[in-house]
Amino acid sequence: MFTYEIAQPTATMLLTEILDLETGLGIDLQSFLTRDLGLVMKDRGELASRYARDPSSPWLVCALCMAPVILVRTMERRFHFRHHPREEAEQKCSISTRGQLSAEQINCIKYNAAKESATHLWLKGIIRDSLIADEQCSEPMVEKVWRGMRLADRAQWRKPDVQAELNGQRLAFEVQLSTTYLTG
Ligand SMILES: [Zn+2]
């Protein structure tokens, strides 16, 4: 529903690293929050209702701690993201320890977070199934998702998504949905 009124982000924002767990891509805050007010309100409602239906399968999360987020509308009718209040108490977000993390570590955390997206898991499954279908290939080893892992572990580059052996050769597969990390 279009209202022909344009939503606006707040001037400052605490949460800036938002991950779409469907696509595995980061959200561009400026373009996400600067849209027709009706569309932003619709997504705001969608976020809340998805969490209400199943808190373990959220749509948008904080890319640093993986907590589901909500979209807050301020008194000035501007928008920003925050951790879902129910998660906030339990989850110690990396944002509070952010000053202690290097740019490389933050990059790792975000890269690993994208590995939990539906698209990433789907592609990983296709690679695994293809290797299983190949009789000359060893049983593929699939790297587990890291949700719930300690921050120190999430801040490290991890093993390839899928590994197998073919005729004595080691094969390693890594799924990358964003070009951001190609040089990483
Ligand atoms: Zn967080």
Backbone and ligand atoms as CSV (ligand in chain L), in Angstrom:
chain,resi,resn,atom,element,x,y,z
A,1,MET,N,N,0.840,-1.198,0.000
A,1,MET,CA,C,0.000,0.000,0.000
A,1,MET,C,C,0.875,1.249,0.000
A,2,PHE,N,N,0.665,2.123,-0.943
A,2,PHE,CA,C,1.466,3.342,-1.026
A,2,PHE,C,C,0.792,4.476,-0.262
A,3,THR,N,N,1.587,5.211,0.476
A,3,THR,CA,C,1.046,6.361,1.207
A,3,THR,C,C,1.537,7.667,0.584
A,4,TYR,N,N,2.525,7.553,-0.310
A,4,TYR,CA,C,3.144,8.728,-0.933
A,4,TYR,C,C,3.804,9.634,0.095
A,5,GLU,N,N,4.137,9.028,1.227
A,5,GLU,CA,C,4.940,9.737,2.220
A,5,GLU,C,C,6.207,8.905,2.347
A,6,ILE,N,N,7.376,9.536,2.340
A,6,ILE,CA,C,8.618,8.782,2.340
A,6,ILE,C,C,9.149,8.620,3.761
A,7,ALA,N,N,9.430,7.376,4.134
A,7,ALA,CA,C,10.006,7.106,5.450
A,7,ALA,C,C,11.452,7.595,5.488
A,8,GLN,N,N,11.934,7.847,6.693
A,8,GLN,CA,C,13.304,8.368,6.868
A,8,GLN,C,C,14.010,7.590,7.974
A,9,PRO,N,N,15.316,7.312,7.791
A,9,PRO,CA,C,16.065,6.723,8.901
A,9,PRO,C,C,16.353,7.779,9.973
A,10,THR,N,N,16.648,7.351,11.185
A,10,THR,CA,C,17.066,8.300,12.218
A,10,THR,C,C,18.469,8.803,11.865
A,11,ALA,N,N,18.846,9.936,12.459
A,11,ALA,CA,C,20.133,10.551,12.119
A,11,ALA,C,C,21.297,9.659,12.570
A,12,THR,N,N,21.168,9.083,13.741
A,12,THR,CA,C,22.217,8.171,14.206
A,12,THR,C,C,21.599,6.798,14.397
A,13,MET,N,N,22.424,5.776,14.298
A,13,MET,CA,C,21.897,4.425,14.380
A,13,MET,C,C,22.844,3.536,15.156
A,14,LEU,N,N,22.320,2.813,16.116
A,14,LEU,CA,C,23.166,1.915,16.905
A,14,LEU,C,C,23.485,0.658,16.106
A,15,LEU,N,N,22.445,0.061,15.530
A,15,LEU,CA,C,22.659,-1.157,14.738
A,15,LEU,C,C,22.821,-0.782,13.272
A,16,THR,N,N,23.981,-1.070,12.726
A,16,THR,CA,C,24.218,-0.724,11.328
A,16,THR,C,C,24.463,-1.958,10.463
A,17,GLU,N,N,24.721,-3.084,11.110
A,17,GLU,CA,C,25.014,-4.306,10.356
A,17,GLU,C,C,23.817,-5.229,10.430
A,18,ILE,N,N,22.927,-5.126,9.442
A,18,ILE,CA,C,21.713,-5.946,9.439
A,18,ILE,C,C,21.806,-6.954,8.298
A,19,LEU,N,N,21.529,-8.211,8.625
A,19,LEU,CA,C,21.635,-9.290,7.644
A,19,LEU,C,C,20.260,-9.860,7.311
A,20,ASP,N,N,19.995,-10.046,6.032
A,20,ASP,CA,C,18.775,-10.705,5.569
A,20,ASP,C,C,19.054,-12.209,5.551
A,21,LEU,N,N,18.389,-12.955,6.434
A,21,LEU,CA,C,18.676,-14.391,6.546
A,21,LEU,C,C,18.044,-15.213,5.420
A,22,GLU,N,N,17.286,-14.576,4.561
A,22,GLU,CA,C,16.790,-15.301,3.392
A,22,GLU,C,C,17.819,-15.256,2.274
A,23,THR,N,N,18.301,-14.053,1.986
A,23,THR,CA,C,19.215,-13.890,0.852
A,23,THR,C,C,20.675,-14.058,1.241
A,24,GLY,N,N,20.997,-13.862,2.523
A,24,GLY,CA,C,22.391,-13.917,2.941
A,24,GLY,C,C,23.126,-12.617,2.655
A,25,LEU,N,N,22.411,-11.581,2.275
A,25,LEU,CA,C,23.039,-10.302,1.952
A,25,LEU,C,C,22.747,-9.269,3.031
A,26,GLY,N,N,23.670,-8.332,3.160
A,26,GLY,CA,C,23.467,-7.253,4.117
A,26,GLY,C,C,22.395,-6.288,3.620
A,27,ILE,N,N,21.750,-5.613,4.564
A,27,ILE,CA,C,20.729,-4.623,4.213
A,27,ILE,C,C,21.398,-3.250,4.104
A,28,ASP,N,N,21.120,-2.546,3.022
A,28,ASP,CA,C,21.585,-1.171,2.910
A,28,ASP,C,C,20.574,-0.283,3.643
A,29,LEU,N,N,21.000,0.216,4.797
A,29,LEU,CA,C,20.051,0.906,5.682
A,29,LEU,C,C,19.409,2.121,5.023
A,30,GLN,N,N,20.208,2.903,4.324
A,30,GLN,CA,C,19.662,4.119,3.716
A,30,GLN,C,C,18.539,3.787,2.732
A,31,SER,N,N,18.789,2.819,1.850
A,31,SER,CA,C,17.761,2.547,0.853
A,31,SER,C,C,16.584,1.757,1.453
A,32,PHE,N,N,16.853,0.917,2.449
A,32,PHE,CA,C,15.760,0.155,3.069
A,32,PHE,C,C,14.802,1.081,3.823
A,33,LEU,N,N,15.382,2.072,4.504
A,33,LEU,CA,C,14.556,2.933,5.361
A,33,LEU,C,C,14.058,4.192,4.657
A,34,THR,N,N,14.575,4.462,3.463
A,34,THR,CA,C,14.099,5.624,2.715
A,34,THR,C,C,13.235,5.138,1.563
A,35,ARG,N,N,12.045,4.673,1.915
A,35,ARG,CA,C,11.088,4.187,0.917
A,35,ARG,C,C,9.718,4.723,1.279
A,36,ASP,N,N,8.745,4.389,0.474
A,36,ASP,CA,C,7.383,4.790,0.804
A,36,ASP,C,C,7.044,4.307,2.217
A,37,LEU,N,N,6.470,5.188,3.006
A,37,LEU,CA,C,6.158,4.879,4.398
A,37,LEU,C,C,5.339,3.591,4.531
A,38,GLY,N,N,4.398,3.400,3.614
A,38,GLY,CA,C,3.550,2.208,3.660
A,38,GLY,C,C,4.356,0.928,3.523
A,39,LEU,N,N,5.376,0.955,2.680
A,39,LEU,CA,C,6.199,-0.240,2.467
A,39,LEU,C,C,7.080,-0.528,3.693
A,40,VAL,N,N,7.627,0.535,4.270
A,40,VAL,CA,C,8.456,0.358,5.462
A,40,VAL,C,C,7.595,-0.154,6.624
A,41,MET,N,N,6.392,0.386,6.753
A,41,MET,CA,C,5.485,-0.065,7.823
A,41,MET,C,C,5.087,-1.531,7.609
A,42,LYS,N,N,4.941,-1.913,6.354
A,42,LYS,CA,C,4.572,-3.296,6.034
A,42,LYS,C,C,5.710,-4.236,6.458
A,43,ASP,N,N,6.953,-3.857,6.124
A,43,ASP,CA,C,8.094,-4.679,6.512
A,43,ASP,C,C,8.272,-4.708,8.027
A,44,ARG,N,N,7.953,-3.589,8.660
A,44,ARG,CA,C,8.036,-3.518,10.125
A,44,ARG,C,C,7.075,-4.536,10.754
A,45,GLY,N,N,5.852,-4.594,10.201
A,45,GLY,CA,C,4.866,-5.549,10.691
A,45,GLY,C,C,5.270,-6.986,10.387
A,46,GLU,N,N,5.848,-7.182,9.209
A,46,GLU,CA,C,6.288,-8.507,8.784
A,46,GLU,C,C,7.384,-9.044,9.725
A,47,LEU,N,N,8.319,-8.157,10.066
A,47,LEU,CA,C,9.397,-8.529,10.994
A,47,LEU,C,C,8.827,-9.002,12.323
A,48,ALA,N,N,7.898,-8.218,12.856
A,48,ALA,CA,C,7.310,-8.534,14.152
A,48,ALA,C,C,6.500,-9.823,14.097
A,49,SER,N,N,5.722,-10.006,13.029
A,49,SER,CA,C,4.852,-11.180,13.005
A,49,SER,C,C,5.636,-12.461,12.742
A,50,ARG,N,N,6.729,-12.357,11.951
A,50,ARG,CA,C,7.552,-13.551,11.744
A,50,ARG,C,C,8.197,-13.994,13.041
A,51,TYR,N,N,8.650,-13.019,13.824
A,51,TYR,CA,C,9.269,-13.367,15.102
A,51,TYR,C,C,8.228,-13.995,16.019
A,52,ALA,N,N,7.022,-13.453,16.007
A,52,ALA,CA,C,5.955,-13.979,16.860
A,52,ALA,C,C,5.629,-15.419,16.478
A,53,ARG,N,N,5.649,-15.707,15.190
A,53,ARG,CA,C,5.345,-17.067,14.717
A,53,ARG,C,C,6.437,-18.054,15.102
A,54,ASP,N,N,7.716,-17.654,14.868
A,54,ASP,CA,C,8.822,-18.563,15.135
A,54,ASP,C,C,10.110,-17.774,15.428
A,55,PRO,N,N,10.393,-17.563,16.715
A,55,PRO,CA,C,11.572,-16.769,17.090
A,55,PRO,C,C,12.885,-17.381,16.616
A,56,SER,N,N,12.892,-18.682,16.312
A,56,SER,CA,C,14.143,-19.328,15.912
A,56,SER,C,C,14.393,-19.190,14.413
A,57,SER,N,N,13.441,-18.623,13.706
A,57,SER,CA,C,13.614,-18.497,12.261
A,57,SER,C,C,13.303,-17.070,11.802
A,58,PRO,N,N,14.127,-16.114,12.241
A,58,PRO,CA,C,13.843,-14.711,11.927
A,58,PRO,C,C,14.201,-14.341,10.496
A,59,TRP,N,N,13.741,-13.176,10.073
A,59,TRP,CA,C,14.018,-12.684,8.723
A,59,TRP,C,C,15.269,-11.807,8.719
A,60,LEU,N,N,15.254,-10.748,9.518
A,60,LEU,CA,C,16.407,-9.863,9.592
A,60,LEU,C,C,17.044,-9.986,10.970
A,61,VAL,N,N,18.377,-10.068,10.989
A,61,VAL,CA,C,19.091,-10.202,12.261
A,61,VAL,C,C,20.258,-9.216,12.311
A,62,CYS,N,N,20.763,-8.996,13.521
A,62,CYS,CA,C,21.991,-8.240,13.709
A,62,CYS,C,C,23.126,-9.140,13.216
A,63,ALA,N,N,23.923,-8.648,12.257
A,63,ALA,CA,C,24.947,-9.488,11.637
A,63,ALA,C,C,26.083,-9.813,12.597
A,64,LEU,N,N,26.149,-9.104,13.707
A,64,LEU,CA,C,27.246,-9.347,14.637
A,64,LEU,C,C,26.891,-10.373,15.708
A,65,CYS,N,N,25.631,-10.370,16.180
A,65,CYS,CA,C,25.281,-11.331,17.235
A,65,CYS,C,C,24.166,-12.283,16.810
A,66,MET,N,N,23.586,-12.070,15.626
A,66,MET,CA,C,22.534,-12.922,15.072
A,66,MET,C,C,21.195,-12.807,15.797
A,67,ALA,N,N,21.052,-11.852,16.703
A,67,ALA,CA,C,19.751,-11.669,17.354
A,67,ALA,C,C,18.756,-11.085,16.350
A,68,PRO,N,N,17.509,-11.569,16.387
A,68,PRO,CA,C,16.482,-10.969,15.525
A,68,PRO,C,C,16.333,-9.479,15.866
A,69,VAL,N,N,15.996,-8.683,14.865
A,69,VAL,CA,C,15.837,-7.245,15.104
A,69,VAL,C,C,14.397,-6.819,14.861
A,70,ILE,N,N,14.057,-5.670,15.432
A,70,ILE,CA,C,12.764,-5.052,15.147
A,70,ILE,C,C,13.036,-3.677,14.544
A,71,LEU,N,N,12.038,-3.151,13.888
A,71,LEU,CA,C,12.150,-1.818,13.307
A,71,LEU,C,C,11.380,-0.867,14.225
A,72,VAL,N,N,12.093,0.120,14.768
A,72,VAL,CA,C,11.478,1.059,15.706
A,72,VAL,C,C,11.111,2.339,14.976
A,73,ARG,N,N,9.922,2.850,15.274
A,73,ARG,CA,C,9.508,4.132,14.716
A,73,ARG,C,C,9.558,5.156,15.844
A,74,THR,N,N,10.342,6.201,15.655
A,74,THR,CA,C,10.526,7.183,16.729
A,74,THR,C,C,9.378,8.195,16.748
A,75,MET,N,N,9.394,9.074,17.770
A,75,MET,CA,C,8.391,10.132,17.890
A,75,MET,C,C,8.410,11.053,16.666
A,76,GLU,N,N,9.625,11.220,16.123
A,76,GLU,CA,C,9.755,12.081,14.940
A,76,GLU,C,C,9.396,11.315,13.663
A,77,ARG,N,N,8.848,10.159,13.836
A,77,ARG,CA,C,8.415,9.303,12.736
A,77,ARG,C,C,9.571,8.911,11.838
A,78,ARG,N,N,10.712,8.634,12.467
A,78,ARG,CA,C,11.843,8.088,11.735
A,78,ARG,C,C,12.076,6.652,12.195
A,79,PHE,N,N,12.902,5.934,11.445
A,79,PHE,CA,C,13.047,4.501,11.719
A,79,PHE,C,C,14.488,4.089,11.994
A,80,HIS,N,N,14.641,3.133,12.889
A,80,HIS,CA,C,15.943,2.486,13.067
A,80,HIS,C,C,15.719,1.067,13.581
A,81,PHE,N,N,16.757,0.250,13.424
A,81,PHE,CA,C,16.676,-1.133,13.895
A,81,PHE,C,C,17.199,-1.240,15.316
A,82,ARG,N,N,16.635,-2.163,16.074
A,82,ARG,CA,C,17.239,-2.537,17.349
A,82,ARG,C,C,17.038,-4.036,17.572
A,83,HIS,N,N,17.843,-4.601,18.483
A,83,HIS,CA,C,17.656,-6.015,18.810
A,83,HIS,C,C,16.240,-6.207,19.338
A,84,HIS,N,N,15.653,-7.336,19.051
A,84,HIS,CA,C,14.340,-7.627,19.626
A,84,HIS,C,C,14.462,-7.567,21.143
A,85,PRO,N,N,13.575,-6.824,21.808
A,85,PRO,CA,C,13.719,-6.638,23.265
A,85,PRO,C,C,13.799,-7.953,24.033
A,86,ARG,N,N,13.134,-8.966,23.537
A,86,ARG,CA,C,13.137,-10.244,24.256
A,86,ARG,C,C,14.498,-10.934,24.156
A,87,GLU,N,N,15.246,-10.626,23.117
A,87,GLU,CA,C,16.559,-11.254,22.918
A,87,GLU,C,C,17.647,-10.447,23.608
A,88,GLU,N,N,17.387,-9.161,23.780
A,88,GLU,CA,C,18.432,-8.246,24.202
A,88,GLU,C,C,19.031,-8.632,25.541
A,89,ALA,N,N,18.172,-9.052,26.442
A,89,ALA,CA,C,18.637,-9.378,27.786
A,89,ALA,C,C,19.560,-10.588,27.766
A,90,GLU,N,N,19.255,-11.547,26.900
A,90,GLU,CA,C,20.033,-12.789,26.885
A,90,GLU,C,C,21.311,-12.658,26.064
A,91,GLN,N,N,21.243,-11.853,25.040
A,91,GLN,CA,C,22.320,-11.801,24.069
A,91,GLN,C,C,23.257,-10.633,24.340
A,92,LYS,N,N,24.533,-10.957,24.530
A,92,LYS,CA,C,25.503,-9.870,24.677
A,92,LYS,C,C,26.044,-9.586,23.285
A,93,CYS,N,N,25.591,-8.486,22.724
A,93,CYS,CA,C,25.948,-8.214,21.333
A,93,CYS,C,C,27.388,-7.767,21.212
A,94,SER,N,N,27.988,-8.175,20.083
A,94,SER,CA,C,29.366,-7.788,19.787
A,94,SER,C,C,29.504,-6.273,19.688
A,95,ILE,N,N,28.373,-5.609,19.491
A,95,ILE,CA,C,28.427,-4.153,19.377
A,95,ILE,C,C,29.043,-3.545,20.624
A,96,SER,N,N,28.748,-4.151,21.775
A,96,SER,CA,C,29.283,-3.602,23.017
A,96,SER,C,C,30.783,-3.864,23.139
A,97,THR,N,N,31.282,-4.848,22.405
A,97,THR,CA,C,32.720,-5.152,22.474
A,97,THR,C,C,33.395,-4.750,21.177
A,98,ARG,N,N,32.671,-4.008,20.376
A,98,ARG,CA,C,33.107,-3.697,19.036
A,98,ARG,C,C,34.496,-3.034,19.003
A,99,GLY,N,N,34.743,-2.143,19.974
A,99,GLY,CA,C,36.019,-1.430,20.010
A,99,GLY,C,C,37.203,-2.378,20.114
A,100,GLN,N,N,36.936,-3.595,20.650
A,100,GLN,CA,C,38.028,-4.547,20.843
A,100,GLN,C,C,38.249,-5.436,19.628
A,101,LEU,N,N,37.367,-5.324,18.642
A,101,LEU,CA,C,37.492,-6.185,17.469
A,101,LEU,C,C,38.171,-5.438,16.328
A,102,SER,N,N,39.026,-6.133,15.609
A,102,SER,CA,C,39.663,-5.516,14.440
A,102,SER,C,C,38.685,-5.535,13.273
A,103,ALA,N,N,38.977,-4.735,12.258
A,103,ALA,CA,C,38.131,-4.713,11.057
A,103,ALA,C,C,38.068,-6.108,10.439
A,104,GLU,N,N,39.183,-6.821,10.473
A,104,GLU,CA,C,39.265,-8.178,9.932
A,104,GLU,C,C,38.332,-9.115,10.703
A,105,GLN,N,N,38.324,-8.996,12.027
A,105,GLN,CA,C,37.457,-9.858,12.836
A,105,GLN,C,C,35.985,-9.559,12.575
A,106,ILE,N,N,35.640,-8.284,12.452
A,106,ILE,CA,C,34.249,-7.918,12.171
A,106,ILE,C,C,33.835,-8.459,10.802
A,107,ASN,N,N,34.749,-8.385,9.844
A,107,ASN,CA,C,34.505,-8.942,8.527
A,107,ASN,C,C,34.223,-10.440,8.596
A,108,CYS,N,N,35.026,-11.139,9.385
A,108,CYS,CA,C,34.844,-12.586,9.576
A,108,CYS,C,C,33.476,-12.887,10.158
A,109,ILE,N,N,33.103,-12.133,11.184
A,109,ILE,CA,C,31.825,-12.369,11.850
A,109,ILE,C,C,30.682,-12.212,10.844
A,110,LYS,N,N,30.747,-11.158,10.038
A,110,LYS,CA,C,29.694,-10.911,9.061
A,110,LYS,C,C,29.688,-11.990,7.971
A,111,TYR,N,N,30.875,-12.398,7.566
A,111,TYR,CA,C,31.001,-13.439,6.541
A,111,TYR,C,C,30.397,-14.748,7.041
A,112,ASN,N,N,30.725,-15.105,8.277
A,112,ASN,CA,C,30.198,-16.335,8.864
A,112,ASN,C,C,28.687,-16.251,9.076
A,113,ALA,N,N,28.205,-15.063,9.403
A,113,ALA,CA,C,26.763,-14.887,9.618
A,113,ALA,C,C,25.987,-15.187,8.337
A,114,ALA,N,N,26.534,-14.737,7.205
A,114,ALA,CA,C,25.843,-14.957,5.925
A,114,ALA,C,C,25.699,-16.449,5.617
A,115,LYS,N,N,26.561,-17.267,6.230
A,115,LYS,CA,C,26.512,-18.712,6.013
A,115,LYS,C,C,25.273,-19.358,6.621
A,116,GLU,N,N,24.530,-18.584,7.424
A,116,GLU,CA,C,23.316,-19.126,8.039
A,116,GLU,C,C,22.072,-18.822,7.221
A,117,SER,N,N,22.239,-18.099,6.144
A,117,SER,CA,C,21.056,-17.705,5.383
A,117,SER,C,C,20.466,-18.895,4.638
A,118,ALA,N,N,19.183,-18.776,4.335
A,118,ALA,CA,C,18.476,-19.857,3.630
A,118,ALA,C,C,19.142,-20.142,2.292
A,119,THR,N,N,19.524,-19.099,1.575
A,119,THR,CA,C,20.134,-19.285,0.256
A,119,THR,C,C,21.466,-20.022,0.370
A,120,HIS,N,N,22.245,-19.636,1.367
A,120,HIS,CA,C,23.554,-20.265,1.560
A,120,HIS,C,C,23.387,-21.764,1.893
A,121,LEU,N,N,22.469,-22.054,2.811
A,121,LEU,CA,C,22.256,-23.453,3.217
A,121,LEU,C,C,21.750,-24.292,2.046
A,122,TRP,N,N,20.913,-23.682,1.223
A,122,TRP,CA,C,20.354,-24.371,0.061
A,122,TRP,C,C,21.470,-24.725,-0.936
A,123,LEU,N,N,22.342,-23.741,-1.222
A,123,LEU,CA,C,23.430,-23.986,-2.174
A,123,LEU,C,C,24.418,-25.016,-1.627
A,124,LYS,N,N,24.663,-24.948,-0.329
A,124,LYS,CA,C,25.557,-25.904,0.317
A,124,LYS,C,C,24.992,-27.325,0.179
A,125,GLY,N,N,23.662,-27.426,0.324
A,125,GLY,CA,C,22.995,-28.724,0.190
A,125,GLY,C,C,23.113,-29.274,-1.224
A,126,ILE,N,N,23.032,-28.397,-2.211
A,126,ILE,CA,C,23.152,-28.830,-3.616
A,126,ILE,C,C,24.557,-29.391,-3.866
A,127,ILE,N,N,25.577,-28.694,-3.348
A,127,ILE,CA,C,26.960,-29.168,-3.525
A,127,ILE,C,C,27.124,-30.537,-2.853
A,128,ARG,N,N,26.621,-30.633,-1.614
A,128,ARG,CA,C,26.728,-31.904,-0.886
A,128,ARG,C,C,26.039,-33.041,-1.649
A,129,ASP,N,N,24.807,-32.790,-2.110
A,129,ASP,CA,C,24.057,-33.833,-2.812
A,129,ASP,C,C,24.738,-34.238,-4.115
A,130,SER,N,N,25.343,-33.263,-4.803
A,130,SER,CA,C,26.035,-33.574,-6.059
A,130,SER,C,C,27.235,-34.471,-5.789
A,131,LEU,N,N,27.945,-34.205,-4.698
A,131,LEU,CA,C,29.128,-35.016,-4.369
A,131,LEU,C,C,28.717,-36.423,-3.951
A,132,ILE,N,N,27.604,-36.505,-3.221
A,132,ILE,CA,C,27.111,-37.825,-2.794
A,132,ILE,C,C,26.724,-38.647,-4.016
A,133,ALA,N,N,26.171,-37.961,-5.024
A,133,ALA,CA,C,25.728,-38.657,-6.236
A,133,ALA,C,C,26.904,-39.197,-7.057
A,134,ASP,N,N,28.088,-38.638,-6.828
A,134,ASP,CA,C,29.272,-39.075,-7.573
A,134,ASP,C,C,29.937,-40.234,-6.829
A,135,GLU,N,N,29.914,-41.430,-7.447
A,135,GLU,CA,C,30.408,-42.622,-6.743
A,135,GLU,C,C,31.904,-42.596,-6.503
A,136,GLN,N,N,32.624,-41.829,-7.296
A,136,GLN,CA,C,34.081,-41.774,-7.138
A,136,GLN,C,C,34.501,-40.823,-6.032
A,137,CYS,N,N,33.524,-40.142,-5.505
A,137,CYS,CA,C,33.815,-39.104,-4.523
A,137,CYS,C,C,33.649,-39.657,-3.110
A,138,SER,N,N,34.495,-39.215,-2.189
A,138,SER,CA,C,34.355,-39.636,-0.793
A,138,SER,C,C,33.127,-38.945,-0.181
A,139,GLU,N,N,32.713,-39.460,0.969
A,139,GLU,CA,C,31.599,-38.842,1.713
A,139,GLU,C,C,31.956,-37.377,2.002
A,140,PRO,N,N,31.124,-36.429,1.541
A,140,PRO,CA,C,31.490,-35.031,1.774
A,140,PRO,C,C,31.392,-34.619,3.249
A,141,MET,N,N,32.321,-33.778,3.650
A,141,MET,CA,C,32.278,-33.204,4.997
A,141,MET,C,C,31.679,-31.810,4.888
A,142,VAL,N,N,30.595,-31.596,5.639
A,142,VAL,CA,C,29.907,-30.310,5.558
A,142,VAL,C,C,30.143,-29.521,6.838
A,143,GLU,N,N,30.639,-28.300,6.674
A,143,GLU,CA,C,30.904,-27.454,7.833
A,143,GLU,C,C,29.580,-27.054,8.501
A,144,LYS,N,N,29.546,-27.177,9.825
A,144,LYS,CA,C,28.306,-26.866,10.550
A,144,LYS,C,C,28.088,-25.357,10.623
A,145,VAL,N,N,26.838,-24.981,10.829
A,145,VAL,CA,C,26.564,-23.565,11.070
A,145,VAL,C,C,27.016,-23.231,12.489
A,146,TRP,N,N,27.273,-21.956,12.702
A,146,TRP,CA,C,27.948,-21.595,13.943
A,146,TRP,C,C,27.057,-20.906,14.953
A,147,ARG,N,N,25.769,-20.840,14.688
A,147,ARG,CA,C,24.897,-20.124,15.615
A,147,ARG,C,C,25.109,-20.635,17.046
A,148,GLY,N,N,25.270,-19.726,17.964
A,148,GLY,CA,C,25.494,-20.131,19.343
A,148,GLY,C,C,26.962,-20.274,19.703
A,149,MET,N,N,27.828,-20.182,18.666
A,149,MET,CA,C,29.267,-20.265,18.954
A,149,MET,C,C,29.779,-19.021,19.664
A,150,ARG,N,N,30.915,-19.159,20.330
A,150,ARG,CA,C,31.511,-18.026,21.018
A,150,ARG,C,C,31.987,-16.983,20.006
A,151,LEU,N,N,32.010,-15.753,20.452
A,151,LEU,CA,C,32.423,-14.663,19.569
A,151,LEU,C,C,33.822,-14.894,18.997
A,152,ALA,N,N,34.725,-15.389,19.845
A,152,ALA,CA,C,36.111,-15.609,19.396
A,152,ALA,C,C,36.159,-16.584,18.220
A,153,ASP,N,N,35.276,-17.583,18.237
A,153,ASP,CA,C,35.250,-18.550,17.140
A,153,ASP,C,C,34.610,-17.956,15.889
A,154,ARG,N,N,33.608,-17.127,16.115
A,154,ARG,CA,C,32.922,-16.528,14.969
A,154,ARG,C,C,33.793,-15.492,14.277
A,155,ALA,N,N,34.782,-14.979,15.000
A,155,ALA,CA,C,35.644,-13.929,14.449
A,155,ALA,C,C,36.833,-14.502,13.690
A,156,GLN,N,N,36.808,-15.825,13.428
A,156,GLN,CA,C,37.911,-16.443,12.678
A,156,GLN,C,C,37.414,-16.970,11.344
A,157,TRP,N,N,38.285,-16.947,10.344
A,157,TRP,CA,C,37.935,-17.585,9.078
A,157,TRP,C,C,37.799,-19.065,9.346
A,158,ARG,N,N,36.782,-19.660,8.734
A,158,ARG,CA,C,36.516,-21.067,9.040
A,158,ARG,C,C,36.796,-21.947,7.840
A,159,LYS,N,N,36.607,-23.252,8.063
A,159,LYS,CA,C,36.879,-24.223,6.997
A,159,LYS,C,C,35.926,-23.996,5.823
A,160,PRO,N,N,36.272,-24.513,4.634
A,160,PRO,CA,C,35.348,-24.400,3.491
A,160,PRO,C,C,34.007,-25.051,3.821
A,161,ASP,N,N,32.950,-24.624,3.122
A,161,ASP,CA,C,31.607,-25.139,3.398
A,161,ASP,C,C,31.497,-26.642,3.220
A,162,VAL,N,N,32.055,-27.146,2.121
A,162,VAL,CA,C,31.971,-28.572,1.831
A,162,VAL,C,C,33.344,-29.063,1.354
A,163,GLN,N,N,33.768,-30.205,1.896
A,163,GLN,CA,C,35.040,-30.785,1.457
A,163,GLN,C,C,34.840,-32.256,1.118
A,164,ALA,N,N,35.578,-32.715,0.134
A,164,ALA,CA,C,35.507,-34.134,-0.224
A,164,ALA,C,C,36.809,-34.524,-0.909
A,165,GLU,N,N,36.945,-35.818,-1.205
A,165,GLU,CA,C,38.137,-36.285,-1.900
A,165,GLU,C,C,37.728,-37.010,-3.160
A,166,LEU,N,N,38.426,-36.721,-4.255
A,166,LEU,CA,C,38.131,-37.368,-5.531
A,166,LEU,C,C,39.453,-37.814,-6.137
A,167,ASN,N,N,39.618,-39.132,-6.299
A,167,ASN,CA,C,40.863,-39.697,-6.844
A,167,ASN,C,C,42.108,-39.148,-6.146
A,168,GLY,N,N,42.070,-39.120,-4.834
A,168,GLY,CA,C,43.227,-38.667,-4.086
A,168,GLY,C,C,43.385,-37.154,-4.032
A,169,GLN,N,N,42.512,-36.441,-4.709
A,169,GLN,CA,C,42.591,-34.969,-4.707
A,169,GLN,C,C,41.577,-34.402,-3.722
A,170,ARG,N,N,42.005,-33.438,-2.960
A,170,ARG,CA,C,41.082,-32.813,-2.024
A,170,ARG,C,C,40.315,-31.699,-2.722
A,171,LEU,N,N,38.980,-31.751,-2.588
A,171,LEU,CA,C,38.140,-30.707,-3.165
A,171,LEU,C,C,37.577,-29.862,-2.033
A,172,ALA,N,N,37.581,-28.567,-2.199
A,172,ALA,CA,C,37.014,-27.679,-1.182
A,172,ALA,C,C,36.076,-26.688,-1.854
A,173,PHE,N,N,34.873,-26.552,-1.317
A,173,PHE,CA,C,33.871,-25.654,-1.889
A,173,PHE,C,C,33.483,-24.582,-0.881
A,174,GLU,N,N,33.389,-23.379,-1.370
A,174,GLU,CA,C,33.001,-22.257,-0.531
A,174,GLU,C,C,31.916,-21.476,-1.266
A,175,VAL,N,N,30.764,-21.297,-0.621
A,175,VAL,CA,C,29.672,-20.535,-1.231
A,175,VAL,C,C,29.807,-19.065,-0.838
A,176,GLN,N,N,29.810,-18.183,-1.821
A,176,GLN,CA,C,29.838,-16.747,-1.523
A,176,GLN,C,C,28.684,-16.067,-2.238
A,177,LEU,N,N,27.795,-15.479,-1.461
A,177,LEU,CA,C,26.622,-14.827,-2.054
A,177,LEU,C,C,26.900,-13.365,-2.376
A,178,SER,N,N,27.837,-12.790,-1.661
A,178,SER,CA,C,28.164,-11.379,-1.876
A,178,SER,C,C,29.566,-11.288,-2.414
A,179,THR,N,N,29.822,-10.306,-3.257
A,179,THR,CA,C,31.162,-10.141,-3.814
A,179,THR,C,C,32.082,-9.398,-2.840
A,180,THR,N,N,31.525,-8.967,-1.722
A,180,THR,CA,C,32.288,-8.188,-0.747
A,180,THR,C,C,33.557,-8.891,-0.293
A,181,TYR,N,N,33.498,-10.216,-0.237
A,181,TYR,CA,C,34.582,-10.948,0.410
A,181,TYR,C,C,35.494,-11.673,-0.566
A,182,LEU,N,N,35.318,-11.429,-1.852
A,182,LEU,CA,C,36.066,-12.193,-2.838
A,182,LEU,C,C,37.577,-12.148,-2.614
A,183,THR,N,N,38.051,-11.035,-2.100
A,183,THR,CA,C,39.490,-10.918,-1.882
A,183,THR,C,C,39.902,-11.462,-0.523
A,184,GLY,N,N,38.915,-11.766,0.347
A,184,GLY,CA,C,39.167,-12.125,1.745
A,184,GLY,C,C,39.912,-13.428,1.917
L,1,ZN,ZN,ZN,23.749,-7.582,17.841
